[in-house]
Amino acid sequence: MIIVMKPDATPAQVEHVIEKIKELGLKPNVSKGVERTVIGVIGVDDRARVEPLEVYPGVDSVTPIGRSYKLVSRRFHPDNSVILVGPNTAVGGEKIVVMAGPCSVESREQLKAVGDAVKKAGAAFLRGGAFKPRTSPYSFQGLGEEGLKYLREQGDACGLPVVTEVMDTRQVELVVQYADMLQVGARNMQNFDLLREVGQAKKPILLKRGLSSTIEELLLSAEYIASKGNMKIVLCERGIRTFETATRNTMDLSAIPVLKVETHLPVIADPSHGTGSWTYVLPMARAAVAAGADGIMIEVHHAPETAKSDGPQSLKPAKFEMLMKEIRAVAEAIGRSV
C-alpha cells in the first residue's frame, strides 16, 4: 500500500499517519520527494485497508499495491536512488560508471597491469574475482583472501573503489574487510540466506540477474536485501539462458528500460557475460548505454589467451580504451557522461 501526502502536508500530519501505521503492526517506509512525501506500508495490509486513512489530515491518496516487491518499487520511491560507493563514487546519477578488471585475480602483477590500464582509460571501479563460482569443480576457483588483498592494494594504488563477488554467508564478514561493494553473482541471485546476510552488511550490493530468472524474480531478490535494512543496491543485467547458442547468453537489453520503470534502484549491464565473446562486448556496451544503463561492467585482461577464466570475453587494454571512447559519445548523445 502507498500513502501519498498532499504537497502542503505538515511534518506533524506525516508523523500522525506514520504512528497510525505502526499501531496497526505494519512498517512505514518514508520517501520524501521534491514535491511531496510518499509513505510505503510494508506487511500484510488488510487491516490498513479498512482504516479510513484517506480522511486523515494531509493525506492525498491511498493505493494498494499488488506486487510482492515494495521497498525497491518505484511506486514506493518515485525518485531515482543514487548509491554512494566508497568515499565519493556515485552509481545512478547523471554520470555513467564503468566497472572494469579481470574475471579472476590471478596474481599481484596481473592485477597491477590491468588495474593501471583501466584507471588510465577512465574506469570508475576496479572489479575482480577472488572467489570464483565455476561450472567445473576442477576449474580455477580463485585465490581467496590473497586475491582480496591484491584487490584492496591495487584499488588503493589506483584510487578506485573495489567490487568483488561473495559466494557464501561465511565469506561476507571477510569480504567486507576488503571490498567497497559486494557482488552477488547470477548463480546466487536466489540464495536467500546470502541475500539476508548481505542485507545486514553496511556495504553497497551489486545484484546480478540469475541465468534463467525473470525481472520480477530479480526484484524480489533485491527486496530480500532491502527488507534487512540495506537499500544500497545496484541491479545488473548480465544475460539470460535461452535456446540461442551463437552467444554464451542472451543479453536482454529490454530489461534495462523495464527495470528503470519498475524500480528506483540503479541498473548496470554486463556485456562480457551477456555475450561471452570480446567481439560483441563493445557494440552491446554502446547499446546498453543508449538503453539507459547507469553503468557498464567489463572484463579486461592484459593477456586473455592465458587467462585462468573467461579469457574469450575479456578485452585487452587497447580495446577497452576504444570502448570507453565510444560509450562516451553515446552517453553525450543522450545527455549523460562517462
VEXDODREN-810518 format. One record per residue: x, y, z of N, C-alpha, C in turn; residue in one letter. Coordinates in steps of 0.2 Angstrom, whole numbers, plus 5000, padded with zeros to 4 digits. Each point is the difference from the previous one (the first is absolute). Layout:
XYZXYZXYZA ...
This chain:
500449945000499650065000500450065000M 499850054996500450075000499550055002I 500350045005499650065002500450064998I 499750044996500350064997499750065004V 500450045003499850065003500050064996M 499550055002499950064996500750045000K 500150044995500650044999500150055006P 499450025003500050055006500049965007D 500049935000500049975006500550025005A 499950015006500450025005500449945003T 500650015003500449945003499649975005P 499550045004499649975005499549954997A 499750024994499549964997500449934997Q 500650014998500349944997500249955006V 500250035006500249965005499349975003E 499550035000499349975002499949944996H 500050004994499949944995500549955002V 500650015001500549955001499949975007I 499850035005499849975006499449965000E 499550024996499449954999500249944996K 500550004995500249944997500349955005I 500550035004500349965005499549975005K 499550045002499549975004499649944997E 500049994994499749954996500549945000L 500650015002500549945000500350004993G 500050054996500350004994500650055000L 500449994995500750045000499950064994K 500150065002500050064996500750014997P 500050014993500650024997499950074997N 500350055002499950074998500550024995V 499750034994500450024995499850084999S 500550045001499850074999500350034993K 499550014996500250034993500050075000G 500150034994500150075000499450045001V 499449974998499450035001499549975006E 500149945001499649975005500349935003R 499749985006500249945003499649944999T 500349954998499749934999500249965006V 499549965002500149965006499849934997I 500449955000499949934998499849965006G 499549965000499849965005500349934999V 500449975004500349934999499649955005I 499849954997499749955004499349984998G 499749965003499349984998499550065002V 499850034994499750065001499250005000D 499749945001499350005000499750045006D 500350005006499750045005500050084998R 500650024997500150074998499450024995A 499849954996499550024994499450025003R 499849975006499350025003500150065004V 500650035001500050065003499950064995E 499650055002499950054996500650055000P 500649974997500650045000499950064995L 499650004995499950054996499850075003E 499649995006499750065003500550035005V 500649975001500450035005500350074997Y 500150045004500250074998500749994996P 500150034995500650004996500049944995G 499649955000500049954995499750024994V 500349984994499850014994499649944997D 500449945000499749944997500349945004S 499649955000500249935002499949954995V 500649974998499949954994500349935002T 499649955000500349935001500549984994P 500549965002500549984995499949925000I 499949974994500049934999500749975000G 500550034998500749974999500249985007R 500449955000500349975006500650055002S 500450034995500650045002499750075001Y 500250035005499750065002500650055002K 500549995004500550045001500450024994L 500149964995500450024995499550024994V 499450015001499550024995500150084999S 499950024994500050074998499450035003R 499449965001499450035003500150025007R 500549965004500150025007500550065000F 500450004995500650055000500050034993H 499750054998499950034993500750024998P 500450035004500650034997500649954999D 500450014995500649954999500450005007N 500249945002500550005005500750004997S 500450045004500750004998500449975006V 500449954998500449965005500750025000I 500250025006500750025001500449945002L 500649994996500449955002500750035001V 500349975006500650045002499950075002G 500550045000500050075002499650044996P 500049994993499850054996499749984993N 499949934999499849984993499349985001T 499650034995499250005000499849954994A 499549965002499749964994499350025000V 499850024994499350024999499950074999G 500550045000499950074998500050014993G 500250064998500150024993500649974997E 500549985004500649974997499949935000K 500249974994500049934999500749975002I 499949955005500749975003500249944996V 500649995000500349944996500449965006V 499849935001500349965004500549954996M 500650005001500449964995500649975004A 500249944997500549965003500049934998G 500449965002500049934998499549965003P 499849944997499549965003500249975006C 500749975000500349985006500650035002S 500150025006500750025002500449945000V 500650014996500449945000500750015003E 500250075000500650015004500150085001S 500450025004500150075001500250044994R 500549974996500250034994499550004995E 499649954999499450014995499550055002Q 499850015006499650045002500250085000L 500750005001500350074999499950024993K 500249964995500050014993499350024998A 499549965002499350024998499850065003V 500150005007499750065004500350074997G 500650004999500350064997499750024994D 499949954996499750014993499350035000A 499649975004499350025000499950075004V 500450015004500050075004500250054995K 500549994996500250054995499550014995K 499649954998499550004995499450045002A 499950005007499450045003499549965004G 500249945002499649965004499950035006A 499449995003499850025007500149955005A 500049944999500049945004500649954998F 500349975005500449944998499649945002L 499949954995499649945002500549944999R 499949955004500449944999499749955005G 500149934998499749955004500649975004G 499950005007500449965004499749935002A 499449995000499649945001499649994993F 500149944997499849994993499549955000K 499350014998499549944999500149974993P 500349945000500149974993499649944999R 499849994994499649954998500349935002T 500750004999500449945001500350005007S 500049955004500450015007500750004999P 500349984993500749994999500350074997Y 499550054999500250064997500350045006S 500450064998500350045004499550035005F 500050005006499550025005500250075003Q 500550034998500250075003500549995005G 500350065002500650005005499750015007L 499350015001499850015007500250075003G 500249995006500250065004500650044997E 500549964997500550034997499850044994E 499549984996499850044995499650065002G 499750005006499750065003500550055002L 500549985003500650045001500350044994K 500149964995500250034994499550054997Y 499449995000499550054998500050065004L 500049995007500050065004500750044999R 500549974999500750034999499950044993E 499849974995500050034994499550064999Q 499449985004499550065000500250065003G 500449995006500350065003500550034996D 500449964997500550034995499750044995A 499549984997499750034994499550065002C 499849995007499450055002499349984997G 499949935000499449984997499749965005L 499350005001499649965005500049934997P 500049955004500149934998499349965001V 499849964994499449965001500249934998V 499849955005500249934999499449965002T 500049944998499449955001500149975007E 499549995004499949965006499549944998V 500349945002499649944998499649975005M 500250015006499749965006499950055006D 499649985004499850045006500750005005T 500449954999500650005005500550044997R 500050034994500550044997499850085001Q 499450015002499850075000500450045004V 500149985006500450045005500750014998E 500349954996500750014997500050054995L 499649994995500050044994499850085002V 499650015005499950075002500650035002V 500549975003500650035002500450034994Q 499949974994500450024995499750044994Y 499349984999499750034994499650065002A 499950054995499550055001499349994998D 499949944996499449984997500049935000M 499449965002500049935000499649984994L 500249954996499649984994499749935002Q 499450004999499649935000499949984993V 500349944999500149984993499349974997G 500049994994499449974997499849935003A 500549965001499849945003499750005007R 500150065004499850015007499450055000N 499750014995499550065000499449975004M 499949945001499549985004500249955006Q 500750025002500249975006499850045006N 499449995002499650055005500450015006F 500449955003500450015006500550054999D 500349994994500650054998499750074999L 499450014997499750064999499850035007L 499849965005499850035006500750025004R 500549974999500650015003500350074997E 500050014994500350064997499550065001V 499449985001499550055002500250035007G 500349975004500250025006500750045000Q 500449994995500650034999499950084999A 500650035001499950084999500350024993K 500249954996500350024994499549994994K 500050044995499650004994500049934997P 499549984997499949934997499950014992I 500449964996499849994993499749934999L 499450004998499649944999499949994993L 500349944998499949984993499449964999K 499750004994499449964998500249934999R 499649965002500249925000499949984992G 500349944999500149984993499349994997L 499549985004499449994997499450035004S 500250065002499550035005499650064996S 499450015002499650054998500250075003T 499850054997500150075003499650005007I 499449975001499750005006500449975005E 500349944999500449965004500650045002E 500350044996500650045002499850055005L 499450034999499850055004499849985007L 499749945000499949965006500649995004L 500549984997500749995003500350065003S 499950064996500250065003499650025006A 499349985000499650015006500249975006E 500349944999500349965006500550045003Y 500550034996500550045003499850065003I 499550044997499750065002499649985007A 499749955000499649985006500450005007S 500749984999500450005005500450065002K 499850064997500250065001500550034996G 500249974995500550024995499750024993N 499950074999499750024994500550024995M 500749995002500550024995500149944995K 499650004995500049944995500050034993I 500449964996500150024993499849934997V 499650014995499849944996500449994994L 500149944997500449994994499749954996C 499950024994499849954994500649974997E 500149945000500649964998499949954995R 499450004997499849954995499649945003G 499649974997499649945002500149944995I 499849955003500149934996499350004996R 500149994993499549994995500249944996T 499649994994500249944996500550024995F 500250075000500550024995500749985002E 500449984996500749975001500550044997T 499950064996500550044997500450045005A 499750015006500350045005500049965006T 500450015005500049965006499350015004R 499750065000499450025003499650044995N 499450025001499650044997500050075004T 500350054997500050065004499350044999M 499650005005499450035000500050075001D 500150044995500050075000499450035003L 499449974998499450035002499950005007S 500449965004499950005007500250065003A 500450044997500350065003499450065000I 499750014995499450055000499449975005P 499949944999499549975005500250015007V 500649995002500250015007500050075002L 500150044995500050085002499350025001K 499549974997499350025002499849965006V 500249945002499849975005500350015007E 500650025000500450015006500450075000T 500150035006500450065000500749985001H 500249945000500749985001500450014994L 500750015000500450014994500049934997P 500150004993500149944996500650014996V 500449945000500650004996500049944995I 500450004995500049944995500749975000A 500049934999500649974999500149964994D 500250034994500049974994500549954999P 500550005005500549944999499749945001S 499649995006499749945001499449994996H 499750064998499450004996500149974993G 500650004997500249974994500549955000T 500550005004500549955001500550004994G 500050064997500550014994500250075000S 500750015000500250075000499850044994W 499949964995499850034993499350045001T 499649985004499350035001499950055006Y 500650005004499950045006499950074999V 500450034995500050074999499350024997L 499749974995499450024997499450005005P 500149945005499450005005500150055005M 500650025002500150055005499850064997A 500150024994499750064997499250005000R 499749944999499349995000499750015007A 500449975005499750015007500050075002A 500550044998500050075002499450034997V 499949994994499550034996499349985003A 500049945003499349985003499950025007A 500550045003499950035006500449975006G 500449964999500449975005500450055004A 500149995007500350055004500849985000D 500149954998500749975000500149944996G 500749994998500249944996500549965004I 500049945000500549955003500449974995M 500650014999500449974995500649965002I 500149944998500649965001500650024996E 500550015003500650024997500649965002V 500449984995500649965002500650024995H 500650005003500650024996500249954995H 499849945002500249944996499449955000A 499450014996499549965001500149934998P 500549994996500149934997500349955006E 500350035005500249975006499650005006T 499450045000499650015005499749935003A 500050005007499849945003499249995000K 499650054998499350004999499850054996S 499549994996499750044995500450044996D 500649974997500450044996499650024993G 499649964997499750024994499650065000P 499750025006499650065000500350065003Q 500749995001500350065003500450044995S 499950075001500350044995500850025003L 500450004995500750035001499950075002K 500550035003500050075002499850054994P 500349994995499950044994499350004998A 499749944999499350004999499650035005K 500149995006499750045005500050075000F 500650034998500050074999499650024994E 499949964995499650024994499350005003M 499849955004499349995002499850075004L 500550025005499850065004499950064995M 500450014995499950054995499350004997K 499849944998499449994996499450015005E 500049975006499450015004499950075003I 500650045000500050075002499650044995R 500149984993499650044995499349985000A 499849945002499349985001499750035006V 500350015005499850035006499850074999A 500550044996499950074999499450014996E 499849954995499550014996499349995003A 500049975006499450005004500050045006I 500550055000500050055006500349975006G 500549955000500349985006500850004998R 500349975005500850004999500249945003S 500749994999500349945002500750025004V 
